[in-house]
Structures are given as C-alpha cells and as structure tokens.
C-alpha cells in the first residue's frame, strides 16, 4: 500500500535546536519532516545552519516559535495553561503541554496582556526576527503559539498576526496556529482568522491531549462536531503528543479507542492533505533488555527513538475504512481538483475540449444510469403501445417496432452508445417484456444533435467506422435553432414518424439548472420535434443548497479578485476585482470544508413541460424558468453526517448526532454549496422502477464524478451563535439574453436578525450564463 498521501512529522522539544541531527535520524526512521525552534536574535549561532542544504530547509523542516530561555512573562491575569486544559467541554487536571515544552506562550502572553509595554515590544521584536528568518531560509511553515481565550487577548494577538501574514505570504511561508481541541480555543482561532482577513496562509494545527483518552458516547459525539468544525478552519496538521499513546499487550504504543475513531474520521476527510506530527519525548523505549536484545529493540524504535509512533499512525492510515475512501480510482482522479475553484461552464457560448469530453466519459456510474433509464423508457413505450409497428414481410405477422431517440448535446457520443446498448438489452429480453416467447425487436433511429463543430467531426468518424452506428444520423445544429436546419425542419414539417419518442440529454450542471438545461430542453420542445407522448431523459431535477464552513474556499474565492475579468485575455487582462470574485458561483470539489446542515430543496424542473389542454409545443412557448427559494437552517449537531458536502451522508453519524442533546456549538459560515438530485426516468407502468443520479449528500450516487458542487460564496463570513439559525434566500433570474443567480444570507435568533449579508450579484452584475 502506498503511503504517498500520509505526511508524518516529528518534534522532539528537547532536541529542536539541532535540525541536522534530528533530520538525519527522523528521515532514516521514515518521517517526512521535522520541527525546529527558530532563532530569536542574530547574535545566536547554530551549527545546523551551516551544514544543512537549502533544499532540506525548504522541503523537510518547519519552524517553531519558542520563547527565548531568559524571557519570562507571567502575570496575575495569565491563564494560558488553563485555556488549554480541556476538550469538548470536559475539564482535565493536566495541561496539554508538557512542563519542559517551550511553545512560545510567554511571547504571546507578553504581547497580549496589556501589561509591561517594553516586554510587549521585545516579544514582538523576537517573533519578528523568527518569522523573517523563516522567510530567509525558505522554510515552508511555522508553528505559532495557541490563541489565548481569556480577557480578549485573541484580539491583540490577531492585530500582530494581521501584519505578519502579509509578509509571510510574500515569502511563501504558511503559519500554523496551535489549536487545543476545545471549543473555546477553536472559536478564538476563528476570530483570529477573521482579524487577519481570512488569510489563506494562516491555518491551524489541532492538538490532542491526555484528557481525551477517556470519553463517553456524548463526549465523543461532541468531539466529532468539533472535528467537523475544525476541518473547515484551514486545518493543516494534527499533533499527537507521545503521552496520549497507551501501551498495548506487546508493549507498543497505541491510541485509545476514542482518539483512534477521531483520527480515522479525520483521515477519511483530510487524509490526502493534512500533515500528522508526533511531539514529545519517547515513552515507549522498552529499556529493560539484555545486550543481545538491545540491537533488535534499537531497530524497532529507530534512530530518533520515535519510529514506533509513526509506524502505528501509518498503520491506521492503511485500514480498509480509510483506503476505501481516499485511495479509490475516483479519489485519485479528484486529487488535482480538491478545493480548486473553477468557473462554471458557459455551455451555449463555449465548446468543450477533446480532453474534457474524454474525462467525463470515464464516469462509471452516470452512463450506466442513463442506459437503465433509456431501457425503462423503451419498455414503457412498448407496453403502452406508443411505438409504430412495421411488418418484417408482407406475408408475415412478425413486426419490428420503430423508435426515434434524439440525443441533444451529443458531444462525442456516449449517450448514443448508451441508447444503442439499451435497445440491444431490451431486444434481448423482449420475451420477458411481453410475457411470452416472441421474436419482437425494436428498430431505432438515433439522431445525434451537436453544435460543437469539432465534436461533429468525431461523431461523423464514429458513424463511418463503427457498424453499430448504422442507424445514427449526425446533425450539426444548435438545438434551439432546429427549425432552420434542413434535415430537422423536414421532420418538423410533417415527418411525424421521425419525431422524438425519447429525448436524451446530459445538460445538467452542478446545481441542476445552472448550465441551462431548462432553456435548452424547452427550446427543443418548442421546435416541434417531440411527439405529444414524448419522453425526456432527464425527467425531473431538483436543486439543493446547504451552508458550508470553509476558510479555504473563502480564501480561494477572494484570490480570484486578481484573476482576469475576461479569461481569454490571459494574465494581461484587467483583474475582475473583489466584488465580481465574491459574487460568482464556482464549481469545486469541496475538501477542506464542512457542510453544516442537511441540504434543502430550492426548486425543481420537469420535462417535458405541459399545461392542461395545450400541446407540447404551445406549453414550451409559455414556460417561466425563474425560481426563488427561502431556506431555513437550524445548525444543530447533525451536520457532521454530511462531511465536506461531496459524499454520501453517513447514516451512522446521522443516528449518533440525532441521539445527542448537545446544543449548537456556534459556527462560521463562508457560503453555501449547491447540488442536485435528478430522476432520469421513472417508469409509468411500474413506478418502483426508477433511475436516478445525484450529488446531493443524502442521495449521493457513489462512484460518480462528473459533477462537483457549486459554491456560492459570502463576501464576509457570518458567525452563527448557539441557538441561532441561518436563512438563505436565492433567486434564479432570466431575461432574453441571460440567466443568473442572486443570493443573500441572514442569521436569526428567534425573531431577531443578528446579521444580514448584502444581496450578491443583483441583476447579474458580476456573473451570468449567456443564452
């Protein structure tokens, strides 16, 4: 099993000032990186600086802020240890840090206490030098002291870091704030992150401690809720002090069951990007051995004497419940898309590239579901007597049944192939359909309509070189202008036998309708190419929305302010600016994100649309595709079941969270994730036969990767305190040339509005889809 996505680090506080020796020993034992204390003054000297090459400083060493040995700042208001002594609301008698550890708390205490001004200046001076030196050495990340949770000190700490994150960003240095696994510490870190304007290079390193060794069921559920929240907090690393490991029967280190469970959940969510660090001194050295055994024991514990901890954590990474989530073929294909924001397609304005078609065609689920839907539709058509029968010979009672299938937006033909396979399967099983032995067959005419001239070349090549395509007609046309195409206009004008019995399309977007599926299918329906009893696949799709917390996605959206407003202009193009960047929905494989509530339905579209007493064509000419929704989310603990918003909801966690009586812990929301559920076809003759596809977590189609959620950002994050709820209003607006979305968010506590966002994208000023 490959461990390429497991990145393990080591911090031995008593050896952290010699990166050379620690790095040599750690890498020999399989660690990927080490932590070293940062110098606070140019008057100091270190041998490792002169002996370790720059490539190691920039790839395998991270810095750690420590208080200088002679620096001491304690006052009557300092409660740093007590701030970091508990988890999930359960108090502990032991601090999270070992007394011999130096994690820089004295420096933060001096900067934030409001006491001795000279001490505060000196502390800032020391930390300035440490961070500047880290930039000079190209150190990729620096671990910062935890955020104080008392006396408003986190605000003073945030004031200092707000300036540092800008300098560190210019030097490509990431900052990892230590965050004890406690709700007050997490909340203080969230405020700190807001004070630093959501800087993308400011993340956190969660710290587990001894107080978490024993947890009852309710405490474990609350801990899961905290972990769910932390995953959206730009979580970069997780730290395991050696004193949280128990000793198993063989004398080796092992995590208690509670921490095993939490760590496995973390690996399933962030195992591809999160670093894992072991901190402390070796406590499983196994010293009581004679000389003959000592060599074998030395090989077990390694040069660093910490090898056993790493191997145990790597063992947890290889467990089936983890590998089945993050080591699948689908997961590997997603790696390059994790938290990468993409502009939604302009399907009527842009033509897809060859490679894009190729990627989508590899989806193992989507086309199988489409084939099943077409089979169900064919069976219904036959049983309802909707297909035209043609005698095979004049002197025979044997007939074939003719069906016309239009594939609109055919691309490179995957739905044509699904249609051909569906016909083949129905023909093979026709005896079961009629309930008797028969030589009945379906004779299809498949009309593939595509507007992309490059894709048309591919379709024509298939038709001319693949014998299975002998009954396929390839038509180069925008389906909305079918009446102007010579071949299609003849069908419209009177060749009813070739009008569509079944219309198949894959025009859905991440939010269902965001790639103009309603407008395209209404245009086809209005053209007169569909029979009155014609079937559309898809038949119905529903758009869903859910609140999400993700510092990562929010920072990525803000960074788009520097992207060119017109992508075709390249780097020289005018930047789009903050307003446009934060009023644009993005397609994203949400990863470092946490959905906070079950997704709720916004609206749905049905095809073909038909009003009572009107024909298919007349109904389509009067359709209104504008929609609106007002969604109310009570942010309880059940959000843990929906993960990042792109996965099948975990019914086990739904059950756990619903059993708890814990109150909402308070959350920051950074926007909303849009998904869809689609009924491709539900049988008319047997309603239990239905084919669906979905990226909504509650009904997620496992293994399907053709769509990622649509992220609707908020310009400013909103904090939702315990007991409060979120109300999201969203509109789908249309005019003659455009379709766009408008949205806003309100935080309410009972009947009182606590905060209200501005209306995003009014009148489509920042983002539209062109008709």
Rosetta blueprint (number, residue, H / E / L):
1 X L
2 X L
3 X L
4 X L
5 X L
6 X L
7 X E
8 X E
9 X E
10 X E
11 X E
12 X L
13 X H
14 X H
15 X H
16 X L
17 X L
18 X L
19 X H
20 X H
21 X H
22 X H
23 X H
24 X H
25 X H
26 X H
27 X H
28 X H
29 X L
30 X L
31 X L
32 X L
33 X E
34 X E
35 X E
36 X E
37 X E
38 X L
39 X L
40 X L
41 X L
42 X L
43 X L
44 X L
45 X L
46 X L
47 X H
48 X H
49 X H
50 X H
51 X H
52 X L
53 X L
54 X H
55 X H
56 X H
57 X H
58 X H
59 X H
60 X L
61 X E
62 X E
63 X E
64 X E
65 X L
66 X L
67 X L
68 X L
69 X L
70 X L
71 X L
72 X L
73 X L
74 X L
75 X L
76 X L
77 X L
78 X L
79 X L
80 X H
81 X H
82 X H
83 X H
84 X L
85 X L
86 X L
87 X E
88 X L
89 X L
90 X E
91 X L
92 X L
93 X L
94 X L
95 X L
96 X L
97 X L
98 X L
99 X L
100 X L
101 X L
102 X L
103 X L
104 X L
105 X H
106 X H
107 X H
108 X H
109 X H
110 X H
111 X H
112 X H
113 X L
114 X L
115 X L
116 X L
117 X H
118 X H
119 X H
120 X H
121 X H
122 X H
123 X H
124 X H
125 X H
126 X H
127 X H
128 X H
129 X H
130 X H
131 X H
132 X H
133 X H
134 X H
135 X H
136 X H
137 X L
138 X L
139 X L
140 X L
141 X E
142 X E
143 X E
144 X E
145 X L
146 X L
147 X L
148 X L
149 X L
150 X L
151 X L
152 X L
153 X H
154 X H
155 X H
156 X H
157 X H
158 X H
159 X H
160 X H
161 X H
162 X H
163 X H
164 X H
165 X H
166 X H
167 X H
168 X H
169 X H
170 X H
171 X L
172 X L
173 X L
174 X E
175 X E
176 X E
177 X E
178 X E
179 X E
180 X E
181 X L
182 X L
183 X H
184 X H
185 X H
186 X H
187 X H
188 X H
189 X H
190 X H
191 X H
192 X H
193 X H
194 X H
195 X H
196 X L
197 X L
198 X L
199 X L
200 X L
201 X L
202 X E
203 X E
204 X E
205 X E
206 X E
207 X E
208 X E
209 X L
210 X H
211 X H
212 X H
213 X L
214 X L
215 X L
216 X L
217 X H
218 X H
219 X H
220 X H
221 X H
222 X H
223 X H
224 X H
225 X H
226 X H
227 X H
228 X H
229 X H
230 X H
231 X H
232 X L
233 X L
234 X L
235 X E
236 X E
237 X E
238 X E
239 X E
240 X E
241 X E
242 X H
243 X H
244 X H
245 X E
246 X E
247 X E
248 X L
249 X L
250 X L
251 X L
252 X L
253 X E
254 X E
255 X E
256 X L
257 X H
258 X H
259 X H
260 X H
261 X H
262 X H
263 X H
264 X H
265 X H
266 X H
267 X H
268 X H
269 X H
270 X H
271 X L
272 X L
273 X L
274 X L
275 X E
276 X E
277 X E
278 X E
279 X E
280 X L
281 X L
282 X L
283 X L
284 X L
285 X L
286 X L
287 X L
288 X L
289 X L
290 X L
291 X H
292 X H
293 X H
294 X H
295 X H
296 X H
297 X H
298 X H
299 X H
300 X H
301 X H
302 X L
303 X L
304 X L
305 X L
306 X L
307 X H
308 X H
309 X H
310 X H
311 X H
312 X H
313 X H
314 X H
315 X H
316 X H
317 X H
318 X L
319 X L
320 X H
321 X H
322 X H
323 X H
324 X H
325 X H
326 X H
327 X L
328 X L
329 X H
330 X H
331 X H
332 X H
333 X H
334 X H
335 X H
336 X H
337 X H
338 X E
339 X L
340 X L
341 X L
342 X E
343 X E
344 X L
345 X L
346 X L
347 X L
348 X L
349 X L
350 X L
351 X L
352 X L
353 X L
354 X H
355 X H
356 X H
357 X H
358 X H
359 X H
360 X H
361 X H
362 X L
363 X L
364 X L
365 X L
366 X H
367 X H
368 X H
369 X H
370 X H
371 X H
372 X H
373 X H
374 X H
375 X H
376 X H
377 X H
378 X H
379 X H
380 X H
381 X H
382 X H
383 X H
384 X L
385 X L
386 X L
387 X L
388 X E
389 X E
390 X E
391 X E
392 X L
393 X L
394 X L
395 X L
396 X L
397 X L
398 X L
399 X E
400 X E
401 X E
402 X E
403 X E
404 X E
405 X E
406 X E
407 X E
408 X E
409 X L
410 X L
411 X L
412 X L
413 X L
414 X H
415 X H
416 X H
417 X H
418 X H
419 X H
420 X H
421 X H
422 X H
423 X H
424 X H
425 X H
426 X H
427 X H
428 X H
429 X L
430 X H
431 X H
432 X H
433 X H
434 X H
435 X L
436 X L
437 X L
438 X L
439 X L
440 X L
441 X E
442 X E
443 X E
444 X E
445 X E
446 X E
447 X E
448 X E
449 X E
450 X E
451 X L
452 X L
453 X H
454 X H
455 X H
456 X H
457 X H
458 X H
459 X H
460 X H
461 X H
462 X H
463 X H
464 X H
465 X H
466 X L
467 X H
468 X H
469 X H
470 X H
471 X H
472 X E
473 X E
474 X E
475 X E
476 X E
477 X L
478 X L
479 X H
480 X H
481 X H
482 X H
483 X H
484 X H
485 X L
486 X H
487 X H
488 X H
489 X H
490 X H
491 X H
492 X H
493 X H
494 X L
495 X L
496 X H
497 X H
498 X H
499 X L
500 X E
501 X E
502 X E
503 X E
504 X E
505 X E
506 X L
507 X L
508 X L
509 X E
510 X L
511 X L
512 X E
513 X L
514 X L
515 X L
516 X L
517 X H
518 X H
519 X H
520 X H
521 X H
522 X H
523 X H
524 X H
525 X H
526 X H
527 X H
528 X L
529 X L
530 X E
531 X E
532 X E
533 X E
534 X E
535 X E
536 X E
537 X E
538 X L
539 X L
540 X E
541 X E
542 X E
543 X E
544 X E
545 X E
546 X E
547 X E
548 X E
549 X E
550 X L
551 X H
552 X H
553 X H
554 X H
555 X H
556 X H
557 X H
558 X H
559 X H
560 X H
561 X H
562 X H
563 X L
564 X E
565 X L
566 X L
567 X H
568 X H
569 X H
570 X H
571 X H
572 X H
573 X L
574 X L
575 X E
576 X L
577 X H
578 X H
579 X H
580 X H
581 X H
582 X H
583 X L
584 X L
585 X L
586 X E
587 X E
588 X E
589 X E
590 X L
591 X L
592 X L
593 X L
594 X E
595 X E
596 X L
597 X L
598 X L
599 X L
600 X E
601 X E
602 X E
603 X E
604 X E
605 X E
606 X E
607 X L
608 X L
609 X L
610 X L
611 X L
612 X L
613 X L
614 X L
615 X L
616 X H
617 X H
618 X H
619 X H
620 X H
621 X H
622 X L
623 X L
624 X L
625 X L
626 X L
627 X E
628 X E
629 X E
630 X E
631 X E
632 X E
633 X E
634 X E
635 X L
636 X L
637 X H
638 X H
639 X H
640 X H
641 X H
642 X H
643 X L
644 X L
645 X L
646 X L
647 X L
648 X L
649 X L
650 X L
651 X H
652 X H
653 X H
654 X H
655 X H
656 X H
657 X H
658 X H
659 X H
660 X L
661 X L
662 X L
663 X L
664 X L
665 X L
666 X L
667 X E
668 X E
669 X E
670 X E
671 X E
672 X E
673 X E
674 X E
675 X E
676 X E
677 X E
678 X E
679 X E
680 X E
681 X E
682 X E
683 X L
684 X L
685 X L
686 X L
687 X L
688 X L
689 X L
690 X E
691 X E
692 X E
693 X E
694 X E
695 X L
696 X L
697 X H
698 X H
699 X H
700 X L
701 X L
702 X L
703 X L
704 X L
705 X L
706 X L
707 X L
708 X L
709 X E
710 X E
711 X E
712 X E
713 X E
714 X E
715 X E
716 X E
717 X E
718 X E
719 X E
720 X E
721 X L
722 X L
723 X L
724 X L
725 X E
726 X E
727 X E
728 X E
729 X E
730 X E
731 X E
732 X E
733 X E
734 X E
735 X L
736 X L
737 X L
738 X E
739 X E
740 X E
741 X E
742 X E
743 X E
744 X E
745 X E
746 X E
747 X E
748 X E
749 X E
750 X L
751 X L
752 X E
753 X E
754 X E
755 X E
756 X E
757 X L
758 X L
759 X L
760 X E
761 X L
762 X H
763 X H
764 X H
765 X L
766 X L
767 X L
768 X L
769 X E
770 X E
771 X L
